[in-house]
């Protein structure tokens, strides 16, 4: 497996861990406050969790179906999403 694909898988896995933490925190907030905004954040985090799970699957098992030229873009997506999730986690805490 190409090193660039491994970077994308690694950052997507980190994103999954961050999203699970965010979902847990938002879930606790929803049960305490019943706020619609926090429920929206839970839905947003859940959809990102599905997207990152698919990214790990696609990068891990379907690399033969797309060109190697896409690898840097997949890395960029995973890394920028990781940075955004770290910022969101920092604001949430």
PDB file of N, CA, C and O in Angstrom, chain B, residues numbered from 101:
ATOM      1  N   UNK B 101       0.852  -1.183   0.000  1.00  0.00           N
ATOM      2  CA  UNK B 101       0.000   0.000   0.000  1.00  0.00           C
ATOM      3  C   UNK B 101       0.896   1.243   0.000  1.00  0.00           C
ATOM      4  O   UNK B 101       1.922   1.286   0.679  1.00  0.00           O
ATOM      5  N   UNK B 102       0.498   2.220  -0.751  1.00  0.00           N
ATOM      6  CA  UNK B 102       1.245   3.461  -0.877  1.00  0.00           C
ATOM      7  C   UNK B 102       1.241   4.243   0.437  1.00  0.00           C
ATOM      8  O   UNK B 102       0.264   4.212   1.185  1.00  0.00           O
ATOM      9  N   UNK B 103       2.335   4.939   0.706  1.00  0.00           N
ATOM     10  CA  UNK B 103       2.451   5.708   1.955  1.00  0.00           C
ATOM     11  C   UNK B 103       1.405   6.818   2.030  1.00  0.00           C
ATOM     12  O   UNK B 103       0.912   7.122   3.116  1.00  0.00           O
ATOM     13  N   UNK B 104       1.059   7.426   0.901  1.00  0.00           N
ATOM     14  CA  UNK B 104       0.047   8.479   0.906  1.00  0.00           C
ATOM     15  C   UNK B 104      -1.333   7.941   1.287  1.00  0.00           C
ATOM     16  O   UNK B 104      -2.116   8.632   1.938  1.00  0.00           O
ATOM     17  N   UNK B 105      -1.620   6.731   0.886  1.00  0.00           N
ATOM     18  CA  UNK B 105      -2.890   6.113   1.272  1.00  0.00           C
ATOM     19  C   UNK B 105      -2.899   5.832   2.768  1.00  0.00           C
ATOM     20  O   UNK B 105      -3.923   5.998   3.431  1.00  0.00           O
ATOM     21  N   UNK B 106      -1.765   5.409   3.295  1.00  0.00           N
ATOM     22  CA  UNK B 106      -1.671   5.149   4.732  1.00  0.00           C
ATOM     23  C   UNK B 106      -1.857   6.423   5.547  1.00  0.00           C
ATOM     24  O   UNK B 106      -2.441   6.386   6.629  1.00  0.00           O
ATOM     25  N   UNK B 107      -1.363   7.551   5.034  1.00  0.00           N
ATOM     26  CA  UNK B 107      -1.573   8.835   5.718  1.00  0.00           C
ATOM     27  C   UNK B 107      -3.059   9.178   5.745  1.00  0.00           C
ATOM     28  O   UNK B 107      -3.579   9.610   6.774  1.00  0.00           O
ATOM     29  N   UNK B 108      -3.736   8.989   4.627  1.00  0.00           N
ATOM     30  CA  UNK B 108      -5.177   9.268   4.566  1.00  0.00           C
ATOM     31  C   UNK B 108      -5.943   8.367   5.524  1.00  0.00           C
ATOM     32  O   UNK B 108      -6.859   8.830   6.204  1.00  0.00           O
ATOM     33  N   UNK B 109      -5.584   7.089   5.589  1.00  0.00           N
ATOM     34  CA  UNK B 109      -6.240   6.161   6.500  1.00  0.00           C
ATOM     35  C   UNK B 109      -5.974   6.558   7.944  1.00  0.00           C
ATOM     36  O   UNK B 109      -6.878   6.511   8.778  1.00  0.00           O
ATOM     37  N   UNK B 110      -4.740   6.949   8.244  1.00  0.00           N
ATOM     38  CA  UNK B 110      -4.391   7.342   9.602  1.00  0.00           C
ATOM     39  C   UNK B 110      -5.155   8.568  10.072  1.00  0.00           C
ATOM     40  O   UNK B 110      -5.709   8.574  11.172  1.00  0.00           O
ATOM     41  N   UNK B 111      -5.189   9.605   9.246  1.00  0.00           N
ATOM     42  CA  UNK B 111      -5.905  10.816   9.640  1.00  0.00           C
ATOM     43  C   UNK B 111      -7.415  10.595   9.677  1.00  0.00           C
ATOM     44  O   UNK B 111      -8.105  11.171  10.517  1.00  0.00           O
ATOM     45  N   UNK B 112      -7.926   9.771   8.780  1.00  0.00           N
ATOM     46  CA  UNK B 112      -9.361   9.464   8.824  1.00  0.00           C
ATOM     47  C   UNK B 112      -9.702   8.683  10.088  1.00  0.00           C
ATOM     48  O   UNK B 112     -10.774   8.873  10.663  1.00  0.00           O
ATOM     49  N   UNK B 113      -8.808   7.814  10.521  1.00  0.00           N
ATOM     50  CA  UNK B 113      -9.023   7.082  11.767  1.00  0.00           C
ATOM     51  C   UNK B 113      -8.985   8.020  12.968  1.00  0.00           C
ATOM     52  O   UNK B 113      -9.779   7.872  13.897  1.00  0.00           O
ATOM     53  N   UNK B 114      -8.074   8.980  12.954  1.00  0.00           N
ATOM     54  CA  UNK B 114      -8.044   9.991  14.013  1.00  0.00           C
ATOM     55  C   UNK B 114      -9.327  10.816  14.002  1.00  0.00           C
ATOM     56  O   UNK B 114      -9.865  11.153  15.056  1.00  0.00           O
ATOM     57  N   UNK B 115      -9.811  11.135  12.810  1.00  0.00           N
ATOM     58  CA  UNK B 115     -11.069  11.872  12.691  1.00  0.00           C
ATOM     59  C   UNK B 115     -12.223  11.077  13.292  1.00  0.00           C
ATOM     60  O   UNK B 115     -13.098  11.647  13.945  1.00  0.00           O
ATOM     61  N   UNK B 116     -12.229   9.774  13.076  1.00  0.00           N
ATOM     62  CA  UNK B 116     -13.280   8.924  13.645  1.00  0.00           C
ATOM     63  C   UNK B 116     -13.231   8.985  15.162  1.00  0.00           C
ATOM     64  O   UNK B 116     -14.271   9.084  15.814  1.00  0.00           O
ATOM     65  N   UNK B 117     -12.035   8.926  15.727  1.00  0.00           N
ATOM     66  CA  UNK B 117     -11.907   8.990  17.187  1.00  0.00           C
ATOM     67  C   UNK B 117     -12.401  10.334  17.726  1.00  0.00           C
ATOM     68  O   UNK B 117     -13.109  10.378  18.732  1.00  0.00           O
ATOM     69  N   UNK B 118     -12.030  11.424  17.059  1.00  0.00           N
ATOM     70  CA  UNK B 118     -12.496  12.743  17.482  1.00  0.00           C
ATOM     71  C   UNK B 118     -14.011  12.866  17.364  1.00  0.00           C
ATOM     72  O   UNK B 118     -14.664  13.426  18.245  1.00  0.00           O
ATOM     73  N   UNK B 119     -14.559  12.348  16.289  1.00  0.00           N
ATOM     74  CA  UNK B 119     -16.007  12.429  16.087  1.00  0.00           C
ATOM     75  C   UNK B 119     -16.776  11.596  17.109  1.00  0.00           C
ATOM     76  O   UNK B 119     -17.858  11.993  17.542  1.00  0.00           O
ATOM     77  N   UNK B 120     -16.235  10.466  17.491  1.00  0.00           N
ATOM     78  CA  UNK B 120     -16.894   9.676  18.537  1.00  0.00           C
ATOM     79  C   UNK B 120     -16.899  10.438  19.861  1.00  0.00           C
ATOM     80  O   UNK B 120     -17.885  10.410  20.597  1.00  0.00           O
ATOM     81  N   UNK B 121     -15.784  11.120  20.159  1.00  0.00           N
ATOM     82  CA  UNK B 121     -15.738  11.942  21.364  1.00  0.00           C
ATOM     83  C   UNK B 121     -16.724  13.093  21.305  1.00  0.00           C
ATOM     84  O   UNK B 121     -17.403  13.386  22.290  1.00  0.00           O
ATOM     85  N   UNK B 122     -16.807  13.745  20.154  1.00  0.00           N
ATOM     86  CA  UNK B 122     -17.754  14.841  20.002  1.00  0.00           C
ATOM     87  C   UNK B 122     -19.200  14.348  20.109  1.00  0.00           C
ATOM     88  O   UNK B 122     -20.034  14.996  20.740  1.00  0.00           O
ATOM     89  N   UNK B 123     -19.487  13.215  19.498  1.00  0.00           N
ATOM     90  CA  UNK B 123     -20.840  12.660  19.600  1.00  0.00           C
ATOM     91  C   UNK B 123     -21.209  12.349  21.047  1.00  0.00           C
ATOM     92  O   UNK B 123     -22.342  12.588  21.466  1.00  0.00           O
ATOM     93  N   UNK B 124     -20.265  11.823  21.803  1.00  0.00           N
ATOM     94  CA  UNK B 124     -20.517  11.536  23.209  1.00  0.00           C
ATOM     95  C   UNK B 124     -20.823  12.826  23.979  1.00  0.00           C
ATOM     96  O   UNK B 124     -21.784  12.888  24.746  1.00  0.00           O
ATOM     97  N   UNK B 125     -19.996  13.847  23.765  1.00  0.00           N
ATOM     98  CA  UNK B 125     -20.212  15.123  24.474  1.00  0.00           C
ATOM     99  C   UNK B 125     -21.533  15.765  24.059  1.00  0.00           C
ATOM    100  O   UNK B 125     -22.280  16.247  24.911  1.00  0.00           O
ATOM    101  N   UNK B 126     -21.825  15.777  22.771  1.00  0.00           N
ATOM    102  CA  UNK B 126     -23.073  16.371  22.305  1.00  0.00           C
ATOM    103  C   UNK B 126     -24.280  15.590  22.804  1.00  0.00           C
ATOM    104  O   UNK B 126     -25.313  16.177  23.126  1.00  0.00           O
ATOM    105  N   UNK B 127     -24.152  14.265  22.868  1.00  0.00           N
ATOM    106  CA  UNK B 127     -25.240  13.449  23.391  1.00  0.00           C
ATOM    107  C   UNK B 127     -25.545  13.773  24.844  1.00  0.00           C
ATOM    108  O   UNK B 127     -26.707  13.850  25.244  1.00  0.00           O
ATOM    109  N   UNK B 128     -24.498  13.960  25.623  1.00  0.00           N
ATOM    110  CA  UNK B 128     -24.715  14.345  27.023  1.00  0.00           C
ATOM    111  C   UNK B 128     -25.379  15.708  27.117  1.00  0.00           C
ATOM    112  O   UNK B 128     -26.248  15.921  27.963  1.00  0.00           O
ATOM    113  N   UNK B 129     -24.972  16.635  26.249  1.00  0.00           N
ATOM    114  CA  UNK B 129     -25.563  17.976  26.263  1.00  0.00           C
ATOM    115  C   UNK B 129     -27.037  17.942  25.856  1.00  0.00           C
ATOM    116  O   UNK B 129     -27.857  18.656  26.434  1.00  0.00           O
ATOM    117  N   UNK B 130     -27.371  17.119  24.870  1.00  0.00           N
ATOM    118  CA  UNK B 130     -28.758  17.040  24.405  1.00  0.00           C
ATOM    119  C   UNK B 130     -29.657  16.514  25.516  1.00  0.00           C
ATOM    120  O   UNK B 130     -30.758  17.027  25.718  1.00  0.00           O
ATOM    121  N   UNK B 131     -29.203  15.501  26.233  1.00  0.00           N
ATOM    122  CA  UNK B 131     -30.039  14.937  27.293  1.00  0.00           C
ATOM    123  C   UNK B 131     -30.190  15.891  28.476  1.00  0.00           C
ATOM    124  O   UNK B 131     -31.185  15.829  29.198  1.00  0.00           O
ATOM    125  N   UNK B 132     -29.208  16.773  28.680  1.00  0.00           N
ATOM    126  CA  UNK B 132     -29.312  17.732  29.777  1.00  0.00           C
ATOM    127  C   UNK B 132     -30.123  18.965  29.403  1.00  0.00           C
ATOM    128  O   UNK B 132     -30.908  19.461  30.212  1.00  0.00           O
ATOM    129  N   UNK B 133     -29.938  19.467  28.172  1.00  0.00           N
ATOM    130  CA  UNK B 133     -30.528  20.759  27.816  1.00  0.00           C
ATOM    131  C   UNK B 133     -31.677  20.661  26.818  1.00  0.00           C
ATOM    132  O   UNK B 133     -32.491  21.580  26.737  1.00  0.00           O
ATOM    133  N   UNK B 134     -31.761  19.589  26.070  1.00  0.00           N
ATOM    134  CA  UNK B 134     -32.769  19.417  25.009  1.00  0.00           C
ATOM    135  C   UNK B 134     -32.695  20.547  23.974  1.00  0.00           C
ATOM    136  O   UNK B 134     -33.720  20.973  23.441  1.00  0.00           O
ATOM    137  N   UNK B 135     -31.489  21.023  23.696  1.00  0.00           N
ATOM    138  CA  UNK B 135     -31.289  22.120  22.748  1.00  0.00           C
ATOM    139  C   UNK B 135     -31.259  21.589  21.317  1.00  0.00           C
ATOM    140  O   UNK B 135     -30.615  20.580  21.032  1.00  0.00           O
ATOM    141  N   UNK B 136     -31.955  22.273  20.432  1.00  0.00           N
ATOM    142  CA  UNK B 136     -31.995  21.881  19.029  1.00  0.00           C
ATOM    143  C   UNK B 136     -30.656  22.059  18.331  1.00  0.00           C
ATOM    144  O   UNK B 136     -30.299  21.279  17.448  1.00  0.00           O
ATOM    145  N   UNK B 137     -29.919  23.088  18.731  1.00  0.00           N
ATOM    146  CA  UNK B 137     -28.612  23.354  18.116  1.00  0.00           C
ATOM    147  C   UNK B 137     -27.647  22.193  18.379  1.00  0.00           C
ATOM    148  O   UNK B 137     -26.910  21.775  17.486  1.00  0.00           O
ATOM    149  N   UNK B 138     -27.659  21.686  19.595  1.00  0.00           N
ATOM    150  CA  UNK B 138     -26.774  20.580  19.933  1.00  0.00           C
ATOM    151  C   UNK B 138     -27.197  19.314  19.202  1.00  0.00           C
ATOM    152  O   UNK B 138     -26.349  18.513  18.810  1.00  0.00           O
ATOM    153  N   UNK B 139     -28.479  19.127  19.018  1.00  0.00           N
ATOM    154  CA  UNK B 139     -28.954  17.990  18.233  1.00  0.00           C
ATOM    155  C   UNK B 139     -28.463  18.100  16.790  1.00  0.00           C
ATOM    156  O   UNK B 139     -28.092  17.099  16.177  1.00  0.00           O
ATOM    157  N   UNK B 140     -28.463  19.314  16.256  1.00  0.00           N
ATOM    158  CA  UNK B 140     -27.916  19.539  14.917  1.00  0.00           C
ATOM    159  C   UNK B 140     -26.436  19.220  14.845  1.00  0.00           C
ATOM    160  O   UNK B 140     -25.965  18.675  13.847  1.00  0.00           O
ATOM    161  N   UNK B 141     -25.698  19.555  15.895  1.00  0.00           N
ATOM    162  CA  UNK B 141     -24.276  19.215  15.936  1.00  0.00           C
ATOM    163  C   UNK B 141     -24.074  17.704  16.003  1.00  0.00           C
ATOM    164  O   UNK B 141     -23.112  17.179  15.440  1.00  0.00           O
ATOM    165  N   UNK B 142     -24.972  17.008  16.684  1.00  0.00           N
ATOM    166  CA  UNK B 142     -24.897  15.546  16.717  1.00  0.00           C
ATOM    167  C   UNK B 142     -25.124  14.953  15.330  1.00  0.00           C
ATOM    168  O   UNK B 142     -24.420  14.029  14.924  1.00  0.00           O
ATOM    169  N   UNK B 143     -26.095  15.478  14.614  1.00  0.00           N
ATOM    170  CA  UNK B 143     -26.371  14.995  13.257  1.00  0.00           C
ATOM    171  C   UNK B 143     -25.174  15.272  12.351  1.00  0.00           C
ATOM    172  O   UNK B 143     -24.759  14.413  11.573  1.00  0.00           O
ATOM    173  N   UNK B 144     -24.624  16.481  12.460  1.00  0.00           N
ATOM    174  CA  UNK B 144     -23.443  16.850  11.677  1.00  0.00           C
ATOM    175  C   UNK B 144     -22.280  15.906  11.980  1.00  0.00           C
ATOM    176  O   UNK B 144     -21.625  15.417  11.060  1.00  0.00           O
ATOM    177  N   UNK B 145     -22.022  15.649  13.252  1.00  0.00           N
ATOM    178  CA  UNK B 145     -20.930  14.757  13.637  1.00  0.00           C
ATOM    179  C   UNK B 145     -21.182  13.338  13.163  1.00  0.00           C
ATOM    180  O   UNK B 145     -20.254  12.653  12.734  1.00  0.00           O
ATOM    181  N   UNK B 146     -22.428  12.892  13.235  1.00  0.00           N
ATOM    182  CA  UNK B 146     -22.765  11.551  12.770  1.00  0.00           C
ATOM    183  C   UNK B 146     -22.537  11.380  11.277  1.00  0.00           C
ATOM    184  O   UNK B 146     -22.037  10.348  10.829  1.00  0.00           O
ATOM    185  N   UNK B 147     -22.907  12.399  10.510  1.00  0.00           N
ATOM    186  CA  UNK B 147     -22.688  12.325   9.059  1.00  0.00           C
ATOM    187  C   UNK B 147     -21.198  12.353   8.718  1.00  0.00           C
ATOM    188  O   UNK B 147     -20.754  11.653   7.807  1.00  0.00           O
ATOM    189  N   UNK B 148     -20.429  13.158   9.447  1.00  0.00           N
ATOM    190  CA  UNK B 148     -18.981  13.154   9.231  1.00  0.00           C
ATOM    191  C   UNK B 148     -18.366  11.816   9.630  1.00  0.00           C
ATOM    192  O   UNK B 148     -17.397  11.365   9.019  1.00  0.00           O
ATOM    193  N   UNK B 149     -18.927  11.188  10.648  1.00  0.00           N
ATOM    194  CA  UNK B 149     -18.446   9.871  11.066  1.00  0.00           C
ATOM    195  C   UNK B 149     -18.668   8.851   9.950  1.00  0.00           C
ATOM    196  O   UNK B 149     -17.791   8.032   9.675  1.00  0.00           O
ATOM    197  N   UNK B 150     -19.825   8.896   9.312  1.00  0.00           N
ATOM    198  CA  UNK B 150     -20.102   7.997   8.183  1.00  0.00           C
ATOM    199  C   UNK B 150     -19.129   8.284   7.040  1.00  0.00           C
ATOM    200  O   UNK B 150     -18.598   7.356   6.429  1.00  0.00           O
ATOM    201  N   UNK B 151     -18.894   9.564   6.749  1.00  0.00           N
ATOM    202  CA  UNK B 151     -17.991   9.933   5.667  1.00  0.00           C
ATOM    203  C   UNK B 151     -16.575   9.429   5.933  1.00  0.00           C
ATOM    204  O   UNK B 151     -15.925   8.908   5.026  1.00  0.00           O
ATOM    205  N   UNK B 152     -16.092   9.577   7.160  1.00  0.00           N
ATOM    206  CA  UNK B 152     -14.740   9.120   7.477  1.00  0.00           C
ATOM    207  C   UNK B 152     -14.643   7.603   7.498  1.00  0.00           C
ATOM    208  O   UNK B 152     -13.607   7.045   7.134  1.00  0.00           O
ATOM    209  N   UNK B 153     -15.691   6.937   7.914  1.00  0.00           N
ATOM    210  CA  UNK B 153     -15.696   5.473   7.874  1.00  0.00           C
ATOM    211  C   UNK B 153     -15.616   4.979   6.428  1.00  0.00           C
ATOM    212  O   UNK B 153     -14.897   4.027   6.124  1.00  0.00           O
ATOM    213  N   UNK B 154     -16.362   5.639   5.546  1.00  0.00           N
ATOM    214  CA  UNK B 154     -16.280   5.286   4.126  1.00  0.00           C
ATOM    215  C   UNK B 154     -14.905   5.599   3.551  1.00  0.00           C
ATOM    216  O   UNK B 154     -14.403   4.861   2.703  1.00  0.00           O
ATOM    217  N   UNK B 155     -14.297   6.683   4.004  1.00  0.00           N
ATOM    218  CA  UNK B 155     -12.961   7.049   3.526  1.00  0.00           C
ATOM    219  C   UNK B 155     -11.941   5.973   3.913  1.00  0.00           C
ATOM    220  O   UNK B 155     -11.093   5.601   3.102  1.00  0.00           O
ATOM    221  N   UNK B 156     -12.025   5.478   5.142  1.00  0.00           N
ATOM    222  CA  UNK B 156     -11.112   4.412   5.562  1.00  0.00           C
ATOM    223  C   UNK B 156     -11.351   3.159   4.724  1.00  0.00           C
ATOM    224  O   UNK B 156     -10.398   2.511   4.290  1.00  0.00           O
ATOM    225  N   UNK B 157     -12.606   2.817   4.497  1.00  0.00           N
ATOM    226  CA  UNK B 157     -12.924   1.640   3.690  1.00  0.00           C
ATOM    227  C   UNK B 157     -12.421   1.800   2.258  1.00  0.00           C
ATOM    228  O   UNK B 157     -11.787   0.899   1.710  1.00  0.00           O
ATOM    229  N   UNK B 158     -12.707   2.946   1.662  1.00  0.00           N
ATOM    230  CA  UNK B 158     -12.309   3.169   0.271  1.00  0.00           C
ATOM    231  C   UNK B 158     -10.790   3.171   0.132  1.00  0.00           C
ATOM    232  O   UNK B 158     -10.248   2.550  -0.782  1.00  0.00           O
ATOM    233  N   UNK B 159     -10.106   3.863   1.030  1.00  0.00           N
ATOM    234  CA  UNK B 159      -8.641   3.914   0.947  1.00  0.00           C
ATOM    235  C   UNK B 159      -8.010   2.562   1.263  1.00  0.00           C
ATOM    236  O   UNK B 159      -6.960   2.221   0.720  1.00  0.00           O
ATOM    237  N   UNK B 160      -8.646   1.799   2.135  1.00  0.00           N
ATOM    238  CA  UNK B 160      -8.063   0.532   2.528  1.00  0.00           C
ATOM    239  C   UNK B 160      -8.312  -0.613   1.563  1.00  0.00           C
ATOM    240  O   UNK B 160      -7.449  -1.471   1.375  1.00  0.00           O
ATOM    241  N   UNK B 161      -9.492  -0.631   0.952  1.00  0.00           N
ATOM    242  CA  UNK B 161      -9.861  -1.800   0.168  1.00  0.00           C
ATOM    243  C   UNK B 161     -10.115  -1.530  -1.312  1.00  0.00           C
ATOM    244  O   UNK B 161     -10.113  -2.468  -2.109  1.00  0.00           O
ATOM    245  N   UNK B 162     -10.330  -0.287  -1.695  1.00  0.00           N
ATOM    246  CA  UNK B 162     -10.696  -0.013  -3.081  1.00  0.00           C
ATOM    247  C   UNK B 162      -9.663   0.847  -3.814  1.00  0.00           C
ATOM    248  O   UNK B 162     -10.011   1.575  -4.744  1.00  0.00           O
ATOM    249  N   UNK B 163      -8.408   0.767  -3.403  1.00  0.00           N
ATOM    250  CA  UNK B 163      -7.389   1.614  -4.026  1.00  0.00           C
ATOM    251  C   UNK B 163      -7.163   1.293  -5.500  1.00  0.00           C
ATOM    252  O   UNK B 163      -6.663   2.139  -6.242  1.00  0.00           O
ATOM    253  N   UNK B 164      -7.517   0.103  -5.931  1.00  0.00           N
ATOM    254  CA  UNK B 164      -7.334  -0.253  -7.348  1.00  0.00           C
ATOM    255  C   UNK B 164      -8.345   0.429  -8.255  1.00  0.00           C
ATOM    256  O   UNK B 164      -8.165   0.456  -9.473  1.00  0.00           O
ATOM    257  N   UNK B 165      -9.403   0.978  -7.678  1.00  0.00           N
ATOM    258  CA  UNK B 165     -10.472   1.554  -8.491  1.00  0.00           C
ATOM    259  C   UNK B 165     -10.265   3.026  -8.847  1.00  0.00           C
ATOM    260  O   UNK B 165     -11.005   3.570  -9.666  1.00  0.00           O
ATOM    261  N   UNK B 166      -9.272   3.673  -8.246  1.00  0.00           N
ATOM    262  CA  UNK B 166      -9.027   5.072  -8.578  1.00  0.00           C
ATOM    263  C   UNK B 166      -7.534   5.296  -8.798  1.00  0.00           C
ATOM    264  O   UNK B 166      -6.702   4.510  -8.345  1.00  0.00           O
ATOM    265  N   UNK B 167      -7.214   6.364  -9.491  1.00  0.00           N
ATOM    266  CA  UNK B 167      -5.845   6.635  -9.921  1.00  0.00           C
ATOM    267  C   UNK B 167      -4.976   7.113  -8.766  1.00  0.00           C
ATOM    268  O   UNK B 167      -5.466   7.715  -7.811  1.00  0.00           O
ATOM    269  N   UNK B 168      -3.697   6.839  -8.866  1.00  0.00           N
ATOM    270  CA  UNK B 168      -2.747   7.236  -7.830  1.00  0.00           C
ATOM    271  C   UNK B 168      -2.629   8.748  -7.718  1.00  0.00           C
ATOM    272  O   UNK B 168      -2.175   9.252  -6.691  1.00  0.00           O
ATOM    273  N   UNK B 169      -3.030   9.488  -8.760  1.00  0.00           N
ATOM    274  CA  UNK B 169      -2.960  10.942  -8.725  1.00  0.00           C
ATOM    275  C   UNK B 169      -3.911  11.540  -7.689  1.00  0.00           C
ATOM    276  O   UNK B 169      -3.739  12.692  -7.292  1.00  0.00           O
ATOM    277  N   UNK B 170      -4.896  10.786  -7.253  1.00  0.00           N
ATOM    278  CA  UNK B 170      -5.854  11.267  -6.254  1.00  0.00           C
ATOM    279  C   UNK B 170      -5.319  11.184  -4.831  1.00  0.00           C
ATOM    280  O   UNK B 170      -5.882  11.815  -3.937  1.00  0.00           O
ATOM    281  N   UNK B 171      -4.252  10.429  -4.590  1.00  0.00           N
ATOM    282  CA  UNK B 171      -3.757  10.213  -3.237  1.00  0.00           C
ATOM    283  C   UNK B 171      -3.443  11.502  -2.478  1.00  0.00           C
ATOM    284  O   UNK B 171      -3.834  11.620  -1.317  1.00  0.00           O
ATOM    285  N   UNK B 172      -2.752  12.476  -3.084  1.00  0.00           N
ATOM    286  CA  UNK B 172      -2.487  13.714  -2.332  1.00  0.00           C
ATOM    287  C   UNK B 172      -3.769  14.472  -1.967  1.00  0.00           C
ATOM    288  O   UNK B 172      -3.831  15.110  -0.916  1.00  0.00           O
ATOM    289  N   UNK B 173      -4.770  14.405  -2.812  1.00  0.00           N
ATOM    290  CA  UNK B 173      -6.034  15.089  -2.518  1.00  0.00           C
ATOM    291  C   UNK B 173      -6.776  14.407  -1.373  1.00  0.00           C
ATOM    292  O   UNK B 173      -7.386  15.076  -0.539  1.00  0.00           O
ATOM    293  N   UNK B 174      -6.725  13.084  -1.334  1.00  0.00           N
ATOM    294  CA  UNK B 174      -7.329  12.362  -0.223  1.00  0.00           C
ATOM    295  C   UNK B 174      -6.628  12.705   1.088  1.00  0.00           C
ATOM    296  O   UNK B 174      -7.271  12.859   2.126  1.00  0.00           O
ATOM    297  N   UNK B 175      -5.293  12.824   1.028  1.00  0.00           N
ATOM    298  CA  UNK B 175      -4.538  13.233   2.221  1.00  0.00           C
ATOM    299  C   UNK B 175      -4.940  14.634   2.659  1.00  0.00           C
ATOM    300  O   UNK B 175      -5.156  14.888   3.844  1.00  0.00           O
ATOM    301  N   UNK B 176      -5.038  15.529   1.703  1.00  0.00           N
ATOM    302  CA  UNK B 176      -5.413  16.905   2.024  1.00  0.00           C
ATOM    303  C   UNK B 176      -6.789  16.980   2.681  1.00  0.00           C
ATOM    304  O   UNK B 176      -6.976  17.700   3.662  1.00  0.00           O
ATOM    305  N   UNK B 177      -7.740  16.241   2.141  1.00  0.00           N
ATOM    306  CA  UNK B 177      -9.078  16.218   2.732  1.00  0.00           C
ATOM    307  C   UNK B 177      -9.037  15.726   4.172  1.00  0.00           C
ATOM    308  O   UNK B 177      -9.640  16.334   5.057  1.00  0.00           O
ATOM    309  N   UNK B 178      -8.331  14.633   4.406  1.00  0.00           N
ATOM    310  CA  UNK B 178      -8.286  14.052   5.748  1.00  0.00           C
ATOM    311  C   UNK B 178      -7.556  14.977   6.722  1.00  0.00           C
ATOM    312  O   UNK B 178      -7.981  15.120   7.868  1.00  0.00           O
ATOM    313  N   UNK B 179      -6.477  15.599   6.288  1.00  0.00           N
ATOM    314  CA  UNK B 179      -5.690  16.464   7.177  1.00  0.00           C
ATOM    315  C   UNK B 179      -6.452  17.742   7.504  1.00  0.00           C
ATOM    316  O   UNK B 179      -6.478  18.163   8.660  1.00  0.00           O
ATOM    317  N   UNK B 180      -7.071  18.362   6.510  1.00  0.00           N
ATOM    318  CA  UNK B 180      -7.830  19.591   6.777  1.00  0.00           C
ATOM    319  C   UNK B 180      -9.058  19.310   7.635  1.00  0.00           C
ATOM    320  O   UNK B 180      -9.426  20.120   8.485  1.00  0.00           O
ATOM    321  N   UNK B 181      -9.685  18.170   7.411  1.00  0.00           N
ATOM    322  CA  UNK B 181     -10.823  17.810   8.254  1.00  0.00           C
ATOM    323  C   UNK B 181     -10.371  17.570   9.688  1.00  0.00           C
ATOM    324  O   UNK B 181     -11.071  17.941  10.630  1.00  0.00           O
ATOM    325  N   UNK B 182      -9.209  16.954   9.859  1.00  0.00           N
ATOM    326  CA  UNK B 182      -8.660  16.744  11.198  1.00  0.00           C
ATOM    327  C   UNK B 182      -8.428  18.083  11.894  1.00  0.00           C
ATOM    328  O   UNK B 182      -8.767  18.241  13.067  1.00  0.00           O
ATOM    329  N   UNK B 183      -7.852  19.045  11.178  1.00  0.00           N
ATOM    330  CA  UNK B 183      -7.617  20.373  11.763  1.00  0.00           C
ATOM    331  C   UNK B 183      -8.937  21.036  12.156  1.00  0.00           C
ATOM    332  O   UNK B 183      -9.029  21.646  13.221  1.00  0.00           O
ATOM    333  N   UNK B 184      -9.948  20.922  11.314  1.00  0.00           N
ATOM    334  CA  UNK B 184     -11.250  21.492  11.632  1.00  0.00           C
ATOM    335  C   UNK B 184     -11.895  20.822  12.830  1.00  0.00           C
ATOM    336  O   UNK B 184     -12.526  21.492  13.648  1.00  0.00           O
ATOM    337  N   UNK B 185     -11.747  19.514  12.945  1.00  0.00           N
ATOM    338  CA  UNK B 185     -12.332  18.801  14.078  1.00  0.00           C
ATOM    339  C   UNK B 185     -11.601  19.123  15.381  1.00  0.00           C
ATOM    340  O   UNK B 185     -12.222  19.201  16.441  1.00  0.00           O
ATOM    341  N   UNK B 186     -10.296  19.307  15.301  1.00  0.00           N
ATOM    342  CA  UNK B 186      -9.548  19.713  16.504  1.00  0.00           C
ATOM    343  C   UNK B 186     -10.030  21.086  16.965  1.00  0.00           C
ATOM    344  O   UNK B 186     -10.209  21.309  18.162  1.00  0.00           O
ATOM    345  N   UNK B 187     -10.240  22.008  16.024  1.00  0.00           N
ATOM    346  CA  UNK B 187     -10.749  23.340  16.379  1.00  0.00           C
ATOM    347  C   UNK B 187     -12.153  23.235  16.971  1.00  0.00           C
ATOM    348  O   UNK B 187     -12.453  23.911  17.955  1.00  0.00           O
ATOM    349  N   UNK B 188     -13.010  22.408  16.396  1.00  0.00           N
ATOM    350  CA  UNK B 188     -14.359  22.232  16.916  1.00  0.00           C
ATOM    351  C   UNK B 188     -14.342  21.617  18.310  1.00  0.00           C
ATOM    352  O   UNK B 188     -15.118  22.017  19.178  1.00  0.00           O
ATOM    353  N   UNK B 189     -13.467  20.653  18.522  1.00  0.00           N
ATOM    354  CA  UNK B 189     -13.333  20.038  19.841  1.00  0.00           C
ATOM    355  C   UNK B 189     -12.838  21.054  20.861  1.00  0.00           C
ATOM    356  O   UNK B 189     -13.306  21.078  21.999  1.00  0.00           O
ATOM    357  N   UNK B 190     -11.909  21.876  20.460  1.00  0.00           N
ATOM    358  CA  UNK B 190     -11.360  22.906  21.361  1.00  0.00           C
ATOM    359  C   UNK B 190     -12.455  23.903  21.760  1.00  0.00           C
ATOM    360  O   UNK B 190     -12.541  24.300  22.922  1.00  0.00           O
ATOM    361  N   UNK B 191     -13.282  24.300  20.806  1.00  0.00           N
ATOM    362  CA  UNK B 191     -14.370  25.244  21.097  1.00  0.00           C
ATOM    363  C   UNK B 191     -15.433  24.570  21.969  1.00  0.00           C
ATOM    364  O   UNK B 191     -16.020  25.213  22.839  1.00  0.00           O
ATOM    365  N   UNK B 192     -15.678  23.289  21.740  1.00  0.00           N
ATOM    366  CA  UNK B 192     -16.705  22.564  22.486  1.00  0.00           C
ATOM    367  C   UNK B 192     -16.294  22.384  23.950  1.00  0.00           C
ATOM    368  O   UNK B 192     -17.126  22.471  24.852  1.00  0.00           O
ATOM    369  N   UNK B 193     -14.999  22.130  24.171  1.00  0.00           N
ATOM    370  CA  UNK B 193     -14.547  21.944  25.551  1.00  0.00           C
ATOM    371  C   UNK B 193     -14.555  23.276  26.239  1.00  0.00           C
ATOM    372  O   UNK B 193     -14.209  23.365  27.417  1.00  0.00           O
TER     373      UNK B 193
END
